[in-house]
Amino acid sequence: MQSVITSKYQTTIPKAIRDNLGLSVKDALEWKLENGKVVVYPSRLQFLKHRNALKVGKGDIAADIELAREKRLEKYR
């Protein structure tokens, strides 16, 4: 398959490729050079690798604000 590069260095991904890779609007692509050739990969969001990185549940806003203020004051002591 072939596509043309426009004056703005844009190109169209052929429909067969889009369908085969399951690409749709707003998807990201990753471009790599491998042995003098351009290889394009769909860039999948890897949000699951961040699982359990954030604490969830009921929080204490007042305590969090006070802790942030104390930490900020430590810079100036």
N, CA, C, O and CB atoms as a CASP TS submission, in Angstrom:
PFRMAT TS
TARGET T0000
AUTHOR 0000-0000-0000
METHOD Language model
MODEL 1
PARENT N/A
ATOM      1  N   MET     1       0.836  -1.178   0.000  1.00  0.00           N
ATOM      2  CA  MET     1       0.000   0.000   0.000  1.00  0.00           C
ATOM      3  C   MET     1       0.875   1.233   0.000  1.00  0.00           C
ATOM      4  O   MET     1       2.037   1.199   0.407  1.00  0.00           O
ATOM      5  CB  MET     1      -0.948   0.003   1.202  1.00  0.00           C
ATOM      6  N   GLN     2       0.298   2.308  -0.460  1.00  0.00           N
ATOM      7  CA  GLN     2       1.070   3.520  -0.620  1.00  0.00           C
ATOM      8  C   GLN     2       0.217   4.713  -0.208  1.00  0.00           C
ATOM      9  O   GLN     2      -1.000   4.710  -0.392  1.00  0.00           O
ATOM     10  CB  GLN     2       1.566   3.668  -2.073  1.00  0.00           C
ATOM     11  N   SER     3       0.865   5.734   0.352  1.00  0.00           N
ATOM     12  CA  SER     3       0.183   6.999   0.621  1.00  0.00           C
ATOM     13  C   SER     3       1.154   8.130   0.314  1.00  0.00           C
ATOM     14  O   SER     3       2.364   7.922   0.227  1.00  0.00           O
ATOM     15  CB  SER     3      -0.325   7.076   2.104  1.00  0.00           C
ATOM     16  N   VAL     4       0.613   9.312   0.153  1.00  0.00           N
ATOM     17  CA  VAL     4       1.406  10.467  -0.247  1.00  0.00           C
ATOM     18  C   VAL     4       1.588  11.397   0.951  1.00  0.00           C
ATOM     19  O   VAL     4       0.687  11.529   1.780  1.00  0.00           O
ATOM     20  CB  VAL     4       0.736  11.216  -1.429  1.00  0.00           C
ATOM     21  N   ILE     5       2.748  12.036   1.040  1.00  0.00           N
ATOM     22  CA  ILE     5       2.998  13.034   2.077  1.00  0.00           C
ATOM     23  C   ILE     5       2.597  14.394   1.522  1.00  0.00           C
ATOM     24  O   ILE     5       3.030  14.782   0.437  1.00  0.00           O
ATOM     25  CB  ILE     5       4.503  13.027   2.535  1.00  0.00           C
ATOM     26  N   THR     6       1.761  15.122   2.277  1.00  0.00           N
ATOM     27  CA  THR     6       1.288  16.432   1.827  1.00  0.00           C
ATOM     28  C   THR     6       2.336  17.507   2.104  1.00  0.00           C
ATOM     29  O   THR     6       3.395  17.228   2.666  1.00  0.00           O
ATOM     30  CB  THR     6      -0.041  16.794   2.518  1.00  0.00           C
ATOM     31  N   SER     7       2.022  18.745   1.699  1.00  0.00           N
ATOM     32  CA  SER     7       2.936  19.867   1.926  1.00  0.00           C
ATOM     33  C   SER     7       3.119  20.158   3.417  1.00  0.00           C
ATOM     34  O   SER     7       4.092  20.802   3.808  1.00  0.00           O
ATOM     35  CB  SER     7       2.421  21.117   1.214  1.00  0.00           C
ATOM     36  N   LYS     8       2.186  19.684   4.249  1.00  0.00           N
ATOM     37  CA  LYS     8       2.292  19.849   5.701  1.00  0.00           C
ATOM     38  C   LYS     8       2.873  18.598   6.364  1.00  0.00           C
ATOM     39  O   LYS     8       2.778  18.439   7.581  1.00  0.00           O
ATOM     40  CB  LYS     8       0.916  20.169   6.301  1.00  0.00           C
ATOM     41  N   TYR     9       3.466  17.724   5.579  1.00  0.00           N
ATOM     42  CA  TYR     9       4.065  16.465   6.035  1.00  0.00           C
ATOM     43  C   TYR     9       3.045  15.553   6.714  1.00  0.00           C
ATOM     44  O   TYR     9       3.369  14.858   7.677  1.00  0.00           O
ATOM     45  CB  TYR     9       5.212  16.750   6.994  1.00  0.00           C
ATOM     46  N   GLN    10       1.821  15.560   6.210  1.00  0.00           N
ATOM     47  CA  GLN    10       0.783  14.669   6.703  1.00  0.00           C
ATOM     48  C   GLN    10       0.564  13.571   5.683  1.00  0.00           C
ATOM     49  O   GLN    10       0.869  13.733   4.501  1.00  0.00           O
ATOM     50  CB  GLN    10      -0.533  15.436   6.983  1.00  0.00           C
ATOM     51  N   THR    11       0.032  12.449   6.152  1.00  0.00           N
ATOM     52  CA  THR    11      -0.281  11.356   5.250  1.00  0.00           C
ATOM     53  C   THR    11      -1.547  10.666   5.721  1.00  0.00           C
ATOM     54  O   THR    11      -1.950  10.827   6.872  1.00  0.00           O
ATOM     55  CB  THR    11       0.889  10.357   5.163  1.00  0.00           C
ATOM     56  N   THR    12      -2.168   9.911   4.854  1.00  0.00           N
ATOM     57  CA  THR    12      -3.374   9.169   5.199  1.00  0.00           C
ATOM     58  C   THR    12      -3.005   7.713   5.429  1.00  0.00           C
ATOM     59  O   THR    12      -2.258   7.118   4.653  1.00  0.00           O
ATOM     60  CB  THR    12      -4.452   9.299   4.088  1.00  0.00           C
ATOM     61  N   ILE    13      -3.533   7.153   6.497  1.00  0.00           N
ATOM     62  CA  ILE    13      -3.319   5.730   6.774  1.00  0.00           C
ATOM     63  C   ILE    13      -4.371   4.963   5.972  1.00  0.00           C
ATOM     64  O   ILE    13      -5.566   5.209   6.134  1.00  0.00           O
ATOM     65  CB  ILE    13      -3.417   5.406   8.333  1.00  0.00           C
ATOM     66  N   PRO    14      -3.951   4.053   5.125  1.00  0.00           N
ATOM     67  CA  PRO    14      -4.922   3.312   4.316  1.00  0.00           C
ATOM     68  C   PRO    14      -5.962   2.589   5.191  1.00  0.00           C
ATOM     69  O   PRO    14      -5.653   2.115   6.284  1.00  0.00           O
ATOM     70  CB  PRO    14      -4.194   2.296   3.423  1.00  0.00           C
ATOM     71  N   LYS    15      -7.178   2.520   4.688  1.00  0.00           N
ATOM     72  CA  LYS    15      -8.289   1.934   5.438  1.00  0.00           C
ATOM     73  C   LYS    15      -7.989   0.508   5.893  1.00  0.00           C
ATOM     74  O   LYS    15      -8.304   0.144   7.026  1.00  0.00           O
ATOM     75  CB  LYS    15      -9.550   1.946   4.593  1.00  0.00           C
ATOM     76  N   ALA    16      -7.396  -0.290   5.040  1.00  0.00           N
ATOM     77  CA  ALA    16      -7.094  -1.680   5.408  1.00  0.00           C
ATOM     78  C   ALA    16      -6.169  -1.730   6.630  1.00  0.00           C
ATOM     79  O   ALA    16      -6.330  -2.586   7.501  1.00  0.00           O
ATOM     80  CB  ALA    16      -6.443  -2.426   4.215  1.00  0.00           C
ATOM     81  N   ILE    17      -5.206  -0.812   6.687  1.00  0.00           N
ATOM     82  CA  ILE    17      -4.285  -0.758   7.835  1.00  0.00           C
ATOM     83  C   ILE    17      -5.030  -0.301   9.076  1.00  0.00           C
ATOM     84  O   ILE    17      -4.871  -0.890  10.145  1.00  0.00           O
ATOM     85  CB  ILE    17      -3.092   0.189   7.548  1.00  0.00           C
ATOM     86  N   ARG    18      -5.854   0.758   8.947  1.00  0.00           N
ATOM     87  CA  ARG    18      -6.630   1.259  10.090  1.00  0.00           C
ATOM     88  C   ARG    18      -7.522   0.169  10.656  1.00  0.00           C
ATOM     89  O   ARG    18      -7.587  -0.026  11.869  1.00  0.00           O
ATOM     90  CB  ARG    18      -7.479   2.472   9.679  1.00  0.00           C
ATOM     91  N   ASP    19      -8.209  -0.540   9.769  1.00  0.00           N
ATOM     92  CA  ASP    19      -9.106  -1.608  10.219  1.00  0.00           C
ATOM     93  C   ASP    19      -8.338  -2.735  10.889  1.00  0.00           C
ATOM     94  O   ASP    19      -8.754  -3.243  11.930  1.00  0.00           O
ATOM     95  CB  ASP    19      -9.911  -2.157   9.044  1.00  0.00           C
ATOM     96  N   ASN    20      -7.216  -3.127  10.293  1.00  0.00           N
ATOM     97  CA  ASN    20      -6.418  -4.233  10.831  1.00  0.00           C
ATOM     98  C   ASN    20      -5.872  -3.905  12.216  1.00  0.00           C
ATOM     99  O   ASN    20      -5.818  -4.777  13.083  1.00  0.00           O
ATOM    100  CB  ASN    20      -5.265  -4.564   9.882  1.00  0.00           C
ATOM    101  N   LEU    21      -5.465  -2.650  12.431  1.00  0.00           N
ATOM    102  CA  LEU    21      -4.894  -2.252  13.723  1.00  0.00           C
ATOM    103  C   LEU    21      -5.947  -1.728  14.695  1.00  0.00           C
ATOM    104  O   LEU    21      -5.638  -1.461  15.856  1.00  0.00           O
ATOM    105  CB  LEU    21      -3.831  -1.194  13.512  1.00  0.00           C
ATOM    106  N   GLY    22      -7.169  -1.582  14.238  1.00  0.00           N
ATOM    107  CA  GLY    22      -8.231  -1.080  15.103  1.00  0.00           C
ATOM    108  C   GLY    22      -8.055   0.387  15.458  1.00  0.00           C
ATOM    109  O   GLY    22      -8.397   0.810  16.562  1.00  0.00           O
ATOM    110  N   LEU    23      -7.518   1.167  14.518  1.00  0.00           N
ATOM    111  CA  LEU    23      -7.285   2.589  14.765  1.00  0.00           C
ATOM    112  C   LEU    23      -8.550   3.392  14.533  1.00  0.00           C
ATOM    113  O   LEU    23      -9.369   3.056  13.677  1.00  0.00           O
ATOM    114  CB  LEU    23      -6.161   3.115  13.875  1.00  0.00           C
ATOM    115  N   SER    24      -8.699   4.459  15.310  1.00  0.00           N
ATOM    116  CA  SER    24      -9.812   5.373  15.108  1.00  0.00           C
ATOM    117  C   SER    24      -9.345   6.792  15.391  1.00  0.00           C
ATOM    118  O   SER    24      -8.185   7.017  15.736  1.00  0.00           O
ATOM    119  CB  SER    24     -11.015   4.997  16.009  1.00  0.00           C
ATOM    120  N   VAL    25     -10.244   7.734  15.244  1.00  0.00           N
ATOM    121  CA  VAL    25      -9.933   9.147  15.435  1.00  0.00           C
ATOM    122  C   VAL    25      -9.366   9.371  16.839  1.00  0.00           C
ATOM    123  O   VAL    25      -9.849   8.786  17.809  1.00  0.00           O
ATOM    124  CB  VAL    25     -11.193  10.020  15.210  1.00  0.00           C
ATOM    125  N   LYS    26      -8.352  10.210  16.940  1.00  0.00           N
ATOM    126  CA  LYS    26      -7.678  10.597  18.190  1.00  0.00           C
ATOM    127  C   LYS    26      -6.715   9.534  18.717  1.00  0.00           C
ATOM    128  O   LYS    26      -6.088   9.752  19.753  1.00  0.00           O
ATOM    129  CB  LYS    26      -8.708  10.897  19.249  1.00  0.00           C
ATOM    130  N   ASP    27      -6.577   8.398  18.046  1.00  0.00           N
ATOM    131  CA  ASP    27      -5.580   7.415  18.463  1.00  0.00           C
ATOM    132  C   ASP    27      -4.186   7.980  18.199  1.00  0.00           C
ATOM    133  O   ASP    27      -3.999   8.795  17.295  1.00  0.00           O
ATOM    134  CB  ASP    27      -5.781   6.060  17.716  1.00  0.00           C
ATOM    135  N   ALA    28      -3.219   7.545  18.988  1.00  0.00           N
ATOM    136  CA  ALA    28      -1.840   8.011  18.829  1.00  0.00           C
ATOM    137  C   ALA    28      -1.007   6.923  18.158  1.00  0.00           C
ATOM    138  O   ALA    28      -1.270   5.730  18.307  1.00  0.00           O
ATOM    139  CB  ALA    28      -1.223   8.403  20.202  1.00  0.00           C
ATOM    140  N   LEU    29      -0.006   7.366  17.425  1.00  0.00           N
ATOM    141  CA  LEU    29       0.910   6.448  16.760  1.00  0.00           C
ATOM    142  C   LEU    29       2.314   6.697  17.265  1.00  0.00           C
ATOM    143  O   LEU    29       2.688   7.835  17.550  1.00  0.00           O
ATOM    144  CB  LEU    29       0.844   6.606  15.225  1.00  0.00           C
ATOM    145  N   GLU    30       3.083   5.647  17.373  1.00  0.00           N
ATOM    146  CA  GLU    30       4.487   5.745  17.767  1.00  0.00           C
ATOM    147  C   GLU    30       5.344   5.420  16.559  1.00  0.00           C
ATOM    148  O   GLU    30       5.161   4.391  15.910  1.00  0.00           O
ATOM    149  CB  GLU    30       4.815   4.791  18.960  1.00  0.00           C
ATOM    150  N   TRP    31       6.287   6.315  16.263  1.00  0.00           N
ATOM    151  CA  TRP    31       7.158   6.167  15.097  1.00  0.00           C
ATOM    152  C   TRP    31       8.554   5.784  15.566  1.00  0.00           C
ATOM    153  O   TRP    31       9.092   6.390  16.493  1.00  0.00           O
ATOM    154  CB  TRP    31       7.199   7.478  14.256  1.00  0.00           C
ATOM    155  N   LYS    32       9.143   4.772  14.922  1.00  0.00           N
ATOM    156  CA  LYS    32      10.502   4.341  15.270  1.00  0.00           C
ATOM    157  C   LYS    32      11.297   4.103  13.997  1.00  0.00           C
ATOM    158  O   LYS    32      10.744   3.743  12.958  1.00  0.00           O
ATOM    159  CB  LYS    32      10.476   3.056  16.146  1.00  0.00           C
ATOM    160  N   LEU    33      12.596   4.309  14.098  1.00  0.00           N
ATOM    161  CA  LEU    33      13.501   3.950  13.005  1.00  0.00           C
ATOM    162  C   LEU    33      14.174   2.637  13.378  1.00  0.00           C
ATOM    163  O   LEU    33      14.789   2.529  14.439  1.00  0.00           O
ATOM    164  CB  LEU    33      14.565   5.081  12.735  1.00  0.00           C
ATOM    165  N   GLU    34      14.059   1.651  12.515  1.00  0.00           N
ATOM    166  CA  GLU    34      14.675   0.343  12.748  1.00  0.00           C
ATOM    167  C   GLU    34      15.417  -0.075  11.487  1.00  0.00           C
ATOM    168  O   GLU    34      14.805  -0.353  10.456  1.00  0.00           O
ATOM    169  CB  GLU    34      13.605  -0.727  13.146  1.00  0.00           C
ATOM    170  N   ASN    35      16.724  -0.117  11.580  1.00  0.00           N
ATOM    171  CA  ASN    35      17.564  -0.509  10.443  1.00  0.00           C
ATOM    172  C   ASN    35      17.267   0.302   9.180  1.00  0.00           C
ATOM    173  O   ASN    35      17.170  -0.250   8.084  1.00  0.00           O
ATOM    174  CB  ASN    35      17.376  -1.985  10.151  1.00  0.00           C
ATOM    175  N   GLY    36      17.125   1.609   9.350  1.00  0.00           N
ATOM    176  CA  GLY    36      16.903   2.484   8.209  1.00  0.00           C
ATOM    177  C   GLY    36      15.486   2.481   7.671  1.00  0.00           C
ATOM    178  O   GLY    36      15.223   3.067   6.621  1.00  0.00           O
ATOM    179  N   LYS    37      14.564   1.830   8.376  1.00  0.00           N
ATOM    180  CA  LYS    37      13.162   1.803   7.955  1.00  0.00           C
ATOM    181  C   LYS    37      12.301   2.441   9.031  1.00  0.00           C
ATOM    182  O   LYS    37      12.619   2.373  10.218  1.00  0.00           O
ATOM    183  CB  LYS    37      12.691   0.351   7.669  1.00  0.00           C
ATOM    184  N   VAL    38      11.215   3.059   8.607  1.00  0.00           N
ATOM    185  CA  VAL    38      10.264   3.646   9.552  1.00  0.00           C
ATOM    186  C   VAL    38       9.235   2.577   9.909  1.00  0.00           C
ATOM    187  O   VAL    38       8.636   1.956   9.031  1.00  0.00           O
ATOM    188  CB  VAL    38       9.570   4.926   8.952  1.00  0.00           C
ATOM    189  N   VAL    39       9.041   2.377  11.197  1.00  0.00           N
ATOM    190  CA  VAL    39       8.041   1.427  11.677  1.00  0.00           C
ATOM    191  C   VAL    39       7.056   2.213  12.537  1.00  0.00           C
ATOM    192  O   VAL    39       7.461   2.949  13.437  1.00  0.00           O
ATOM    193  CB  VAL    39       8.701   0.238  12.486  1.00  0.00           C
ATOM    194  N   VAL    40       5.781   2.057  12.264  1.00  0.00           N
ATOM    195  CA  VAL    40       4.743   2.786  12.978  1.00  0.00           C
ATOM    196  C   VAL    40       3.923   1.795  13.798  1.00  0.00           C
ATOM    197  O   VAL    40       3.433   0.791  13.280  1.00  0.00           O
ATOM    198  CB  VAL    40       3.836   3.582  11.993  1.00  0.00           C
ATOM    199  N   TYR    41       3.785   2.101  15.095  1.00  0.00           N
ATOM    200  CA  TYR    41       3.029   1.252  16.008  1.00  0.00           C
ATOM    201  C   TYR    41       1.865   2.050  16.582  1.00  0.00           C
ATOM    202  O   TYR    41       2.005   3.249  16.823  1.00  0.00           O
ATOM    203  CB  TYR    41       3.937   0.704  17.144  1.00  0.00           C
ATOM    204  N   PRO    42       0.723   1.413  16.806  1.00  0.00           N
ATOM    205  CA  PRO    42      -0.324   2.109  17.544  1.00  0.00           C
ATOM    206  C   PRO    42       0.148   2.254  18.993  1.00  0.00           C
ATOM    207  O   PRO    42       0.645   1.298  19.589  1.00  0.00           O
ATOM    208  CB  PRO    42      -1.700   1.337  17.459  1.00  0.00           C
ATOM    209  N   SER    43      -0.007   3.425  19.540  1.00  0.00           N
ATOM    210  CA  SER    43       0.420   3.690  20.915  1.00  0.00           C
ATOM    211  C   SER    43      -0.782   3.486  21.819  1.00  0.00           C
ATOM    212  O   SER    43      -1.687   4.319  21.855  1.00  0.00           O
ATOM    213  CB  SER    43       1.010   5.139  21.073  1.00  0.00           C
ATOM    214  N   ARG    44      -0.791   2.406  22.530  1.00  0.00           N
ATOM    215  CA  ARG    44      -1.914   2.079  23.419  1.00  0.00           C
ATOM    216  C   ARG    44      -1.674   2.712  24.783  1.00  0.00           C
ATOM    217  O   ARG    44      -0.549   2.740  25.281  1.00  0.00           O
ATOM    218  CB  ARG    44      -2.093   0.533  23.554  1.00  0.00           C
ATOM    219  N   LEU    45      -2.749   3.219  25.377  1.00  0.00           N
ATOM    220  CA  LEU    45      -2.641   3.778  26.717  1.00  0.00           C
ATOM    221  C   LEU    45      -2.356   2.654  27.694  1.00  0.00           C
ATOM    222  O   LEU    45      -3.041   1.631  27.700  1.00  0.00           O
ATOM    223  CB  LEU    45      -3.930   4.544  27.113  1.00  0.00           C
ATOM    224  N   GLN    46      -1.365   2.847  28.500  1.00  0.00           N
ATOM    225  CA  GLN    46      -0.985   1.819  29.458  1.00  0.00           C
ATOM    226  C   GLN    46      -1.359   2.257  30.874  1.00  0.00           C
ATOM    227  O   GLN    46      -0.540   2.220  31.792  1.00  0.00           O
ATOM    228  CB  GLN    46       0.526   1.519  29.363  1.00  0.00           C
ATOM    229  N   PHE    47      -2.613   2.673  31.022  1.00  0.00           N
ATOM    230  CA  PHE    47      -3.030   3.200  32.305  1.00  0.00           C
ATOM    231  C   PHE    47      -3.049   2.127  33.399  1.00  0.00           C
ATOM    232  O   PHE    47      -2.949   2.458  34.581  1.00  0.00           O
ATOM    233  CB  PHE    47      -4.394   3.828  32.176  1.00  0.00           C
ATOM    234  N   LEU    48      -3.174   0.876  33.033  1.00  0.00           N
ATOM    235  CA  LEU    48      -3.224  -0.166  34.053  1.00  0.00           C
ATOM    236  C   LEU    48      -1.887  -0.361  34.760  1.00  0.00           C
ATOM    237  O   LEU    48      -1.849  -0.922  35.855  1.00  0.00           O
ATOM    238  CB  LEU    48      -3.661  -1.468  33.434  1.00  0.00           C
ATOM    239  N   LYS    49      -0.783   0.094  34.151  1.00  0.00           N
ATOM    240  CA  LYS    49       0.503  -0.052  34.826  1.00  0.00           C
ATOM    241  C   LYS    49       0.587   0.854  36.049  1.00  0.00           C
ATOM    242  O   LYS    49       1.483   0.694  36.879  1.00  0.00           O
ATOM    243  CB  LYS    49       1.648   0.258  33.861  1.00  0.00           C
ATOM    244  N   HIS    50      -0.342   1.809  36.168  1.00  0.00           N
ATOM    245  CA  HIS    50      -0.369   2.724  37.309  1.00  0.00           C
ATOM    246  C   HIS    50      -1.365   2.265  38.376  1.00  0.00           C
ATOM    247  O   HIS    50      -1.654   3.003  39.318  1.00  0.00           O
ATOM    248  CB  HIS    50      -0.719   4.137  36.843  1.00  0.00           C
ATOM    249  N   ARG    51      -1.884   1.058  38.228  1.00  0.00           N
ATOM    250  CA  ARG    51      -2.854   0.555  39.184  1.00  0.00           C
ATOM    251  C   ARG    51      -2.277   0.568  40.598  1.00  0.00           C
ATOM    252  O   ARG    51      -1.123   0.200  40.814  1.00  0.00           O
ATOM    253  CB  ARG    51      -3.295  -0.860  38.802  1.00  0.00           C
ATOM    254  N   ASN    52      -3.082   0.990  41.536  1.00  0.00           N
ATOM    255  CA  ASN    52      -2.733   1.081  42.963  1.00  0.00           C
ATOM    256  C   ASN    52      -1.663   2.131  43.251  1.00  0.00           C
ATOM    257  O   ASN    52      -1.078   2.127  44.334  1.00  0.00           O
ATOM    258  CB  ASN    52      -2.255  -0.268  43.461  1.00  0.00           C
ATOM    259  N   ALA    53      -1.397   3.024  42.309  1.00  0.00           N
ATOM    260  CA  ALA    53      -0.423   4.084  42.541  1.00  0.00           C
ATOM    261  C   ALA    53      -1.043   5.221  43.350  1.00  0.00           C
ATOM    262  O   ALA    53      -0.334   5.964  44.028  1.00  0.00           O
ATOM    263  CB  ALA    53       0.119   4.615  41.207  1.00  0.00           C
ATOM    264  N   LEU    54      -2.347   5.350  43.279  1.00  0.00           N
ATOM    265  CA  LEU    54      -3.044   6.402  44.001  1.00  0.00           C
ATOM    266  C   LEU    54      -3.906   5.802  45.089  1.00  0.00           C
ATOM    267  O   LEU    54      -4.527   4.754  44.915  1.00  0.00           O
ATOM    268  CB  LEU    54      -3.893   7.246  43.052  1.00  0.00           C
ATOM    269  N   LYS    55      -3.928   6.494  46.215  1.00  0.00           N
ATOM    270  CA  LYS    55      -4.805   6.061  47.294  1.00  0.00           C
ATOM    271  C   LYS    55      -6.192   6.608  47.011  1.00  0.00           C
ATOM    272  O   LYS    55      -6.357   7.777  46.664  1.00  0.00           O
ATOM    273  CB  LYS    55      -4.280   6.537  48.690  1.00  0.00           C
ATOM    274  N   VAL    56      -7.170   5.759  47.160  1.00  0.00           N
ATOM    275  CA  VAL    56      -8.548   6.191  46.963  1.00  0.00           C
ATOM    276  C   VAL    56      -9.326   5.949  48.234  1.00  0.00           C
ATOM    277  O   VAL    56      -8.949   5.131  49.073  1.00  0.00           O
ATOM    278  CB  VAL    56      -9.202   5.456  45.773  1.00  0.00           C
ATOM    279  N   GLY    57     -10.379   6.649  48.354  1.00  0.00           N
ATOM    280  CA  GLY    57     -11.204   6.500  49.534  1.00  0.00           C
ATOM    281  C   GLY    57     -11.446   7.843  50.183  1.00  0.00           C
ATOM    282  O   GLY    57     -11.055   8.884  49.656  1.00  0.00           O
ATOM    283  N   LYS    58     -12.086   7.809  51.316  1.00  0.00           N
ATOM    284  CA  LYS    58     -12.428   9.021  52.030  1.00  0.00           C
ATOM    285  C   LYS    58     -11.158   9.726  52.487  1.00  0.00           C
ATOM    286  O   LYS    58     -10.268   9.102  53.064  1.00  0.00           O
ATOM    287  CB  LYS    58     -13.339   8.708  53.227  1.00  0.00           C
ATOM    288  N   GLY    59     -11.078  11.002  52.233  1.00  0.00           N
ATOM    289  CA  GLY    59      -9.916  11.781  52.633  1.00  0.00           C
ATOM    290  C   GLY    59     -10.285  12.844  53.640  1.00  0.00           C
ATOM    291  O   GLY    59     -11.462  13.071  53.924  1.00  0.00           O
ATOM    292  N   ASP    60      -9.263  13.496  54.182  1.00  0.00           N
ATOM    293  CA  ASP    60      -9.471  14.561  55.158  1.00  0.00           C
ATOM    294  C   ASP    60      -8.849  15.830  54.578  1.00  0.00           C
ATOM    295  O   ASP    60      -7.648  16.063  54.715  1.00  0.00           O
ATOM    296  CB  ASP    60      -8.843  14.197  56.565  1.00  0.00           C
ATOM    297  N   ILE    61      -9.676  16.641  53.933  1.00  0.00           N
ATOM    298  CA  ILE    61      -9.199  17.840  53.249  1.00  0.00           C
ATOM    299  C   ILE    61      -8.491  18.782  54.214  1.00  0.00           C
ATOM    300  O   ILE    61      -7.421  19.301  53.896  1.00  0.00           O
ATOM    301  CB  ILE    61     -10.361  18.562  52.571  1.00  0.00           C
ATOM    302  N   ALA    62      -9.071  19.009  55.383  1.00  0.00           N
ATOM    303  CA  ALA    62      -8.486  19.945  56.349  1.00  0.00           C
ATOM    304  C   ALA    62      -7.083  19.493  56.757  1.00  0.00           C
ATOM    305  O   ALA    62      -6.165  20.308  56.856  1.00  0.00           O
ATOM    306  CB  ALA    62      -9.389  20.072  57.596  1.00  0.00           C
ATOM    307  N   ALA    63      -6.925  18.193  56.994  1.00  0.00           N
ATOM    308  CA  ALA    63      -5.612  17.667  57.387  1.00  0.00           C
ATOM    309  C   ALA    63      -4.624  17.769  56.228  1.00  0.00           C
ATOM    310  O   ALA    63      -3.448  18.068  56.437  1.00  0.00           O
ATOM    311  CB  ALA    63      -5.733  16.200  57.855  1.00  0.00           C
ATOM    312  N   ASP    64      -5.094  17.525  55.023  1.00  0.00           N
ATOM    313  CA  ASP    64      -4.221  17.622  53.849  1.00  0.00           C
ATOM    314  C   ASP    64      -3.739  19.051  53.628  1.00  0.00           C
ATOM    315  O   ASP    64      -2.576  19.276  53.292  1.00  0.00           O
ATOM    316  CB  ASP    64      -4.951  17.123  52.602  1.00  0.00           C
ATOM    317  N   ILE    65      -4.639  20.019  53.817  1.00  0.00           N
ATOM    318  CA  ILE    65      -4.268  21.424  53.665  1.00  0.00           C
ATOM    319  C   ILE    65      -3.249  21.821  54.715  1.00  0.00           C
ATOM    320  O   ILE    65      -2.265  22.494  54.410  1.00  0.00           O
ATOM    321  CB  ILE    65      -5.504  22.326  53.760  1.00  0.00           C
ATOM    322  N   GLU    66      -3.482  21.407  55.943  1.00  0.00           N
ATOM    323  CA  GLU    66      -2.550  21.727  57.035  1.00  0.00           C
ATOM    324  C   GLU    66      -1.172  21.100  56.780  1.00  0.00           C
ATOM    325  O   GLU    66      -0.151  21.748  57.011  1.00  0.00           O
ATOM    326  CB  GLU    66      -3.116  21.233  58.390  1.00  0.00           C
ATOM    327  N   LEU    67      -1.136  19.871  56.317  1.00  0.00           N
ATOM    328  CA  LEU    67       0.129  19.205  56.016  1.00  0.00           C
ATOM    329  C   LEU    67       0.866  19.935  54.892  1.00  0.00           C
ATOM    330  O   LEU    67       2.082  20.112  54.963  1.00  0.00           O
ATOM    331  CB  LEU    67      -0.114  17.732  55.629  1.00  0.00           C
ATOM    332  N   ALA    68       0.145  20.357  53.866  1.00  0.00           N
ATOM    333  CA  ALA    68       0.762  21.087  52.763  1.00  0.00           C
ATOM    334  C   ALA    68       1.334  22.414  53.242  1.00  0.00           C
ATOM    335  O   ALA    68       2.413  22.818  52.810  1.00  0.00           O
ATOM    336  CB  ALA    68      -0.254  21.324  51.643  1.00  0.00           C
ATOM    337  N   ARG    69       0.620  23.092  54.130  1.00  0.00           N
ATOM    338  CA  ARG    69       1.115  24.362  54.679  1.00  0.00           C
ATOM    339  C   ARG    69       2.383  24.154  55.501  1.00  0.00           C
ATOM    340  O   ARG    69       3.329  24.936  55.407  1.00  0.00           O
ATOM    341  CB  ARG    69       0.035  25.027  55.544  1.00  0.00           C
ATOM    342  N   GLU    70       2.395  23.101  56.302  1.00  0.00           N
ATOM    343  CA  GLU    70       3.596  22.816  57.113  1.00  0.00           C
ATOM    344  C   GLU    70       4.806  22.519  56.228  1.00  0.00           C
ATOM    345  O   GLU    70       5.911  22.996  56.489  1.00  0.00           O
ATOM    346  CB  GLU    70       3.336  21.622  58.059  1.00  0.00           C
ATOM    347  N   LYS    71       4.585  21.733  55.188  1.00  0.00           N
ATOM    348  CA  LYS    71       5.697  21.405  54.277  1.00  0.00           C
ATOM    349  C   LYS    71       6.200  22.639  53.553  1.00  0.00           C
ATOM    350  O   LYS    71       7.400  22.790  53.326  1.00  0.00           O
ATOM    351  CB  LYS    71       5.263  20.350  53.254  1.00  0.00           C
ATOM    352  N   ARG    72       5.270  23.531  53.188  1.00  0.00           N
ATOM    353  CA  ARG    72       5.688  24.763  52.508  1.00  0.00           C
ATOM    354  C   ARG    72       6.487  25.646  53.460  1.00  0.00           C
ATOM    355  O   ARG    72       7.451  26.284  53.039  1.00  0.00           O
ATOM    356  CB  ARG    72       4.460  25.534  51.966  1.00  0.00           C
ATOM    357  N   LEU    73       6.105  25.693  54.730  1.00  0.00           N
ATOM    358  CA  LEU    73       6.816  26.502  55.711  1.00  0.00           C
ATOM    359  C   LEU    73       8.231  25.965  55.964  1.00  0.00           C
ATOM    360  O   LEU    73       9.143  26.740  56.254  1.00  0.00           O
ATOM    361  CB  LEU    73       6.028  26.548  57.021  1.00  0.00           C
ATOM    362  N   GLU    74       8.416  24.658  55.857  1.00  0.00           N
ATOM    363  CA  GLU    74       9.739  24.071  56.076  1.00  0.00           C
ATOM    364  C   GLU    74      10.772  24.635  55.115  1.00  0.00           C
ATOM    365  O   GLU    74      11.953  24.706  55.454  1.00  0.00           O
ATOM    366  CB  GLU    74       9.675  22.560  55.931  1.00  0.00           C
ATOM    367  N   LYS    75      10.349  25.035  53.927  1.00  0.00           N
ATOM    368  CA  LYS    75      11.285  25.618  52.950  1.00  0.00           C
ATOM    369  C   LYS    75      11.888  26.916  53.468  1.00  0.00           C
ATOM    370  O   LYS    75      13.030  27.248  53.148  1.00  0.00           O
ATOM    371  CB  LYS    75      10.576  25.872  51.612  1.00  0.00           C
ATOM    372  N   TYR    76      11.125  27.642  54.261  1.00  0.00           N
ATOM    373  CA  TYR    76      11.539  28.973  54.675  1.00  0.00           C
ATOM    374  C   TYR    76      12.148  29.014  56.077  1.00  0.00           C
ATOM    375  O   TYR    76      12.495  30.092  56.561  1.00  0.00           O
ATOM    376  CB  TYR    76      10.366  29.899  54.614  1.00  0.00           C
ATOM    377  N   ARG    77      12.280  27.888  56.723  1.00  0.00           N
ATOM    378  CA  ARG    77      12.861  27.853  58.070  1.00  0.00           C
ATOM    379  C   ARG    77      14.332  27.691  58.001  1.00  0.00           C
ATOM    380  O   ARG    77      14.997  27.641  59.036  1.00  0.00           O
ATOM    381  CB  ARG    77      12.266  26.743  58.897  1.00  0.00           C
TER
END
